[in-house]
Amino acid sequence: MADVKLSAEDADKIMHIALPVGQDMLMATDALESMGFKLTQGNGSYIMIQAESKAEADRIFNALSAGGRVEMAMADQPWGDYYGSFWDKFGTGWMVDYTYPKK
């Protein structure tokens, strides 16, 4: 897992928030400059896909990110999911997530 260091100011911001909308989930996050984000009009939204397996997450990530710019490669994350993000070749932001089954 990645070792994330946050300033006191950034520690008070939102990492992820989820709002159930029917069968789907609307998700949001703060874009921290300390994590390399530079918010400009138009880059503040992503499409998020919840995969059913780690293999499916990799397949989706690799197919949609081809020709684009990977922001965060697929990897196990501090919050416990397998996650990655990228901008596709058309400039659309994507997040791909797989939540491991609860033990």
N, CA and C atoms as a LAMMPS dump frame, in Angstrom:
ITEM: TIMESTEP
0
ITEM: NUMBER OF ATOMS
309
ITEM: BOX BOUNDS ff ff ff
-5.0000000000000000e+02 5.0000000000000000e+02
-5.0000000000000000e+02 5.0000000000000000e+02
-5.0000000000000000e+02 5.0000000000000000e+02
ITEM: ATOMS id mol type element x y z
1 1 1 N 0.83 -1.185 0
2 1 2 C 0 0 0
3 1 3 C 0.874 1.247 0
4 2 1 N 0.36 2.29 -0.583
5 2 2 C 1.078 3.562 -0.653
6 2 3 C 1.096 4.224 0.724
7 3 1 N 2.218 4.859 1.055
8 3 2 C 2.342 5.608 2.298
9 3 3 C 2.015 7.059 1.988
10 4 1 N 0.867 7.532 2.456
11 4 2 C 0.403 8.873 2.135
12 4 3 C 0.676 9.81 3.302
13 5 1 N 1.379 10.911 3.05
14 5 2 C 1.655 11.943 4.046
15 5 3 C 0.843 13.178 3.679
16 6 1 N 0.063 13.683 4.616
17 6 2 C -0.761 14.851 4.368
18 6 3 C -0.416 15.966 5.35
19 7 1 N -0.516 17.205 4.874
20 7 2 C -0.36 18.347 5.769
21 7 3 C -1.59 18.414 6.667
22 8 1 N -1.501 19.171 7.771
23 8 2 C -2.65 19.335 8.667
24 8 3 C -3.825 19.943 7.911
25 9 1 N -3.542 20.891 7.009
26 9 2 C -4.596 21.529 6.215
27 9 3 C -5.282 20.516 5.304
28 10 1 N -4.49 19.678 4.617
29 10 2 C -5.068 18.687 3.709
30 10 3 C -5.776 17.561 4.449
31 11 1 N -5.345 17.261 5.665
32 11 2 C -5.969 16.183 6.444
33 11 3 C -7.412 16.513 6.792
34 12 1 N -7.81 17.779 6.681
35 12 2 C -9.168 18.204 6.993
36 12 3 C -10.07 18.213 5.749
37 13 1 N -9.567 17.721 4.625
38 13 2 C -10.344 17.715 3.379
39 13 3 C -10.93 16.327 3.136
40 14 1 N -11.741 16.209 2.12
41 14 2 C -12.437 14.956 1.828
42 14 3 C -11.601 14.106 0.869
43 15 1 N -11.31 12.863 1.267
44 15 2 C -10.604 11.958 0.368
45 15 3 C -11.589 11.387 -0.642
46 16 1 N -12.663 10.817 -0.145
47 16 2 C -13.708 10.284 -1.011
48 16 3 C -15.04 10.407 -0.293
49 17 1 N -16.075 10.675 -1.042
50 17 2 C -17.43 10.686 -0.506
51 17 3 C -18.307 9.986 -1.537
52 18 1 N -19.287 9.232 -1.066
53 18 2 C -20.15 8.474 -1.966
54 18 3 C -21.607 8.755 -1.641
55 19 1 N -22.396 8.973 -2.678
56 19 2 C -23.826 9.209 -2.545
57 19 3 C -24.549 8.169 -3.391
58 20 1 N -25.241 7.217 -2.745
59 20 2 C -25.995 6.226 -3.516
60 20 3 C -27.118 6.905 -4.303
61 21 1 N -27.208 6.571 -5.595
62 21 2 C -28.263 7.082 -6.466
63 21 3 C -28.853 5.86 -7.168
64 22 1 N -29.957 5.336 -6.627
65 22 2 C -30.532 4.106 -7.166
66 22 3 C -29.538 2.971 -7.042
67 23 1 N -29.247 2.3 -8.161
68 23 2 C -28.279 1.204 -8.19
69 23 3 C -26.849 1.696 -8.358
70 24 1 N -26.671 3 -8.567
71 24 2 C -25.356 3.563 -8.855
72 24 3 C -24.831 4.378 -7.686
73 25 1 N -23.608 4.856 -7.815
74 25 2 C -22.961 5.626 -6.769
75 25 3 C -22.341 6.876 -7.386
76 26 1 N -22.694 8.052 -6.866
77 26 2 C -22.072 9.307 -7.265
78 26 3 C -20.944 9.555 -6.271
79 27 1 N -19.713 9.679 -6.773
80 27 2 C -18.556 9.815 -5.884
81 27 3 C -17.822 11.121 -6.149
82 28 1 N -17.178 11.647 -5.108
83 28 2 C -16.428 12.895 -5.221
84 28 3 C -15.196 12.838 -4.334
85 29 1 N -14.256 13.745 -4.598
86 29 2 C -13.027 13.841 -3.821
87 29 3 C -12.472 15.247 -3.939
88 30 1 N -11.733 15.694 -2.926
89 30 2 C -11.005 16.953 -3.06
90 30 3 C -9.783 16.708 -3.932
91 31 1 N -9.41 17.675 -4.738
92 31 2 C -8.221 17.589 -5.598
93 31 3 C -7.103 18.37 -4.91
94 32 1 N -6.24 17.66 -4.208
95 32 2 C -5.207 18.298 -3.396
96 32 3 C -3.992 18.69 -4.229
97 33 1 N -3.608 19.952 -4.166
98 33 2 C -2.406 20.391 -4.878
99 33 3 C -1.168 19.676 -4.347
100 34 1 N -1.164 19.333 -3.048
101 34 2 C -0.022 18.627 -2.456
102 34 3 C 0.131 17.211 -3.018
103 35 1 N -0.932 16.697 -3.662
104 35 2 C -0.881 15.366 -4.278
105 35 3 C -0.693 15.467 -5.784
106 36 1 N -0.353 16.667 -6.273
107 36 2 C -0.058 16.835 -7.681
108 36 3 C -1.215 17.302 -8.543
109 37 1 N -2.387 17.546 -7.952
110 37 2 C -3.528 18.024 -8.719
111 37 3 C -3.443 19.529 -8.929
112 38 1 N -3.834 19.962 -10.094
113 38 2 C -4.008 21.38 -10.358
114 38 3 C -5.391 21.511 -10.966
115 39 1 N -6.302 22.021 -10.166
116 39 2 C -7.679 22.122 -10.609
117 39 3 C -7.833 23.254 -11.613
118 40 1 N -8.324 22.908 -12.787
119 40 2 C -8.687 23.892 -13.794
120 40 3 C -10.104 23.568 -14.23
121 41 1 N -10.813 24.562 -14.697
122 41 2 C -12.192 24.337 -15.11
123 41 3 C -12.259 23.187 -16.104
124 42 1 N -13.076 22.19 -15.798
125 42 2 C -13.246 21.06 -16.707
126 42 3 C -12.564 19.786 -16.253
127 43 1 N -11.597 19.866 -15.307
128 43 2 C -10.938 18.622 -14.899
129 43 3 C -11.427 18.153 -13.536
130 44 1 N -12.548 18.682 -13.058
131 44 2 C -13.018 18.357 -11.726
132 44 3 C -13.995 17.196 -11.654
133 45 1 N -14.172 16.416 -12.715
134 45 2 C -15.08 15.276 -12.635
135 45 3 C -14.494 14.059 -13.332
136 46 1 N -14.89 12.928 -12.813
137 46 2 C -14.447 11.633 -13.324
138 46 3 C -15.669 10.733 -13.484
139 47 1 N -15.54 9.73 -14.329
140 47 2 C -16.496 8.633 -14.391
141 47 3 C -15.876 7.504 -13.587
142 48 1 N -16.642 6.947 -12.651
143 48 2 C -16.111 5.894 -11.779
144 48 3 C -16.762 4.568 -12.119
145 49 1 N -15.945 3.547 -12.296
146 49 2 C -16.446 2.205 -12.583
147 49 3 C -16.06 1.29 -11.423
148 50 1 N -17.058 0.584 -10.889
149 50 2 C -16.83 -0.39 -9.825
150 50 3 C -16.76 -1.764 -10.477
151 51 1 N -15.577 -2.35 -10.523
152 51 2 C -15.382 -3.653 -11.158
153 51 3 C -15.832 -4.781 -10.23
154 52 1 N -16.14 -5.923 -10.827
155 52 2 C -16.576 -7.09 -10.05
156 52 3 C -15.428 -7.998 -9.65
157 53 1 N -14.221 -7.754 -10.192
158 53 2 C -13.045 -8.542 -9.829
159 53 3 C -11.794 -7.709 -10.099
160 54 1 N -10.692 -8.126 -9.524
161 54 2 C -9.417 -7.446 -9.756
162 54 3 C -9.026 -7.566 -11.233
163 55 1 N -9.25 -8.736 -11.818
164 55 2 C -8.931 -8.945 -13.239
165 55 3 C -9.778 -8.038 -14.125
166 56 1 N -11.064 -7.884 -13.789
167 56 2 C -11.923 -7.008 -14.574
168 56 3 C -11.468 -5.552 -14.434
169 57 1 N -11.056 -5.164 -13.235
170 57 2 C -10.553 -3.793 -13.023
171 57 3 C -9.345 -3.534 -13.909
172 58 1 N -8.417 -4.484 -13.964
173 58 2 C -7.23 -4.332 -14.815
174 58 3 C -7.617 -4.251 -16.292
175 59 1 N -8.542 -5.099 -16.722
176 59 2 C -8.969 -5.113 -18.125
177 59 3 C -9.597 -3.772 -18.506
178 60 1 N -10.498 -3.275 -17.682
179 60 2 C -11.169 -1.996 -17.956
180 60 3 C -10.155 -0.863 -17.964
181 61 1 N -9.299 -0.82 -16.95
182 61 2 C -8.296 0.232 -16.837
183 61 3 C -7.389 0.258 -18.066
184 62 1 N -6.866 -0.902 -18.437
185 62 2 C -5.939 -0.969 -19.575
186 62 3 C -6.608 -0.588 -20.892
187 63 1 N -7.843 -1.015 -21.098
188 63 2 C -8.537 -0.718 -22.351
189 63 3 C -8.871 0.768 -22.458
190 64 1 N -9.427 1.342 -21.409
191 64 2 C -9.861 2.737 -21.479
192 64 3 C -8.717 3.743 -21.38
193 65 1 N -7.618 3.367 -20.737
194 65 2 C -6.503 4.31 -20.578
195 65 3 C -5.547 4.307 -21.772
196 66 1 N -5.713 3.353 -22.698
197 66 2 C -4.829 3.272 -23.873
198 66 3 C -4.845 4.596 -24.633
199 67 1 N -3.678 5.164 -24.837
200 67 2 C -3.561 6.426 -25.554
201 67 3 C -3.823 7.647 -24.692
202 68 1 N -4.137 7.428 -23.417
203 68 2 C -4.416 8.531 -22.497
204 68 3 C -3.25 8.773 -21.55
205 69 1 N -3.56 9.362 -20.394
206 69 2 C -2.527 9.682 -19.385
207 69 3 C -2.936 9.064 -18.052
208 70 1 N -2.13 8.103 -17.591
209 70 2 C -2.394 7.455 -16.309
210 70 3 C -2.028 8.424 -15.19
211 71 1 N -2.963 8.619 -14.295
212 71 2 C -2.778 9.492 -13.143
213 71 3 C -2.303 8.665 -11.944
214 72 1 N -2.944 7.533 -11.71
215 72 2 C -2.578 6.621 -10.625
216 72 3 C -2.77 5.202 -11.148
217 73 1 N -1.684 4.473 -11.268
218 73 2 C -1.762 3.097 -11.767
219 73 3 C -2.594 2.233 -10.818
220 74 1 N -3.191 1.18 -11.345
221 74 2 C -3.953 0.262 -10.516
222 74 3 C -3.044 -0.314 -9.443
223 75 1 N -3.482 -0.206 -8.196
224 75 2 C -2.699 -0.721 -7.07
225 75 3 C -3.584 -0.792 -5.835
226 76 1 N -3.166 -1.593 -4.866
227 76 2 C -3.857 -1.616 -3.581
228 76 3 C -3.666 -0.265 -2.91
229 77 1 N -4.735 0.263 -2.331
230 77 2 C -4.726 1.605 -1.749
231 77 3 C -4.878 1.563 -0.233
232 78 1 N -4.489 2.656 0.451
233 78 2 C -4.56 2.689 1.919
234 78 3 C -5.961 2.442 2.481
235 79 1 N -7.012 2.757 1.708
236 79 2 C -8.37 2.54 2.203
237 79 3 C -8.845 1.107 1.981
238 80 1 N -7.994 0.271 1.367
239 80 2 C -8.294 -1.154 1.26
240 80 3 C -8.789 -1.641 -0.078
241 81 1 N -9.043 -0.759 -1.048
242 81 2 C -9.5 -1.167 -2.371
243 81 3 C -8.335 -1.244 -3.345
244 82 1 N -8.604 -1.829 -4.494
245 82 2 C -7.689 -1.878 -5.629
246 82 3 C -8.198 -0.812 -6.583
247 83 1 N -7.393 0.215 -6.863
248 83 2 C -7.904 1.423 -7.502
249 83 3 C -6.859 2.041 -8.418
250 84 1 N -7.348 2.715 -9.475
251 84 2 C -6.488 3.497 -10.348
252 84 3 C -7.3 4.58 -11.038
253 85 1 N -6.614 5.617 -11.546
254 85 2 C -7.307 6.698 -12.25
255 85 3 C -6.478 7.159 -13.443
256 86 1 N -7.166 7.734 -14.419
257 86 2 C -6.492 8.174 -15.643
258 86 3 C -7.386 9.136 -16.403
259 87 1 N -6.794 9.793 -17.392
260 87 2 C -7.516 10.625 -18.371
261 87 3 C -7.407 9.892 -19.695
262 88 1 N -8.542 9.607 -20.321
263 88 2 C -8.498 8.877 -21.583
264 88 3 C -8.014 9.786 -22.721
265 89 1 N -7.883 9.232 -23.91
266 89 2 C -7.344 9.982 -25.048
267 89 3 C -8.26 11.124 -25.486
268 90 1 N -9.489 11.167 -24.958
269 90 2 C -10.422 12.234 -25.296
270 90 3 C -10.504 13.306 -24.2
271 91 1 N -9.741 13.104 -23.098
272 91 2 C -9.725 14.071 -22.009
273 91 3 C -10.739 13.822 -20.907
274 92 1 N -11.369 12.653 -20.907
275 92 2 C -12.326 12.306 -19.864
276 92 3 C -11.606 11.624 -18.713
277 93 1 N -11.907 12.053 -17.49
278 93 2 C -11.306 11.445 -16.304
279 93 3 C -12.068 10.193 -15.889
280 94 1 N -11.304 9.149 -15.51
281 94 2 C -11.896 7.873 -15.107
282 94 3 C -11.255 7.397 -13.807
283 95 1 N -12.05 6.737 -12.98
284 95 2 C -11.568 6.015 -11.804
285 95 3 C -12.087 4.588 -11.924
286 96 1 N -11.205 3.626 -11.684
287 96 2 C -11.605 2.221 -11.705
288 96 3 C -11.307 1.664 -10.313
289 97 1 N -12.279 0.996 -9.719
290 97 2 C -12.138 0.511 -8.35
291 97 3 C -12.647 -0.915 -8.234
292 98 1 N -11.947 -1.708 -7.43
293 98 2 C -12.418 -3.03 -7.041
294 98 3 C -12.341 -3.082 -5.528
295 99 1 N -13.474 -3.392 -4.898
296 99 2 C -13.534 -3.529 -3.44
297 99 3 C -13.402 -5.01 -3.098
298 100 1 N -12.362 -5.343 -2.335
299 100 2 C -12.166 -6.723 -1.933
300 100 3 C -13.336 -7.186 -1.058
301 101 1 N -13.707 -8.467 -1.163
302 101 2 C -14.799 -8.966 -0.321
303 101 3 C -14.439 -8.814 1.156
304 102 1 N -15.439 -8.502 1.957
305 102 2 C -15.247 -8.386 3.403
306 102 3 C -15.047 -9.778 3.984
307 103 1 N -14.093 -9.886 4.903
308 103 2 C -13.796 -11.195 5.518
309 103 3 C -14.659 -11.42 6.725
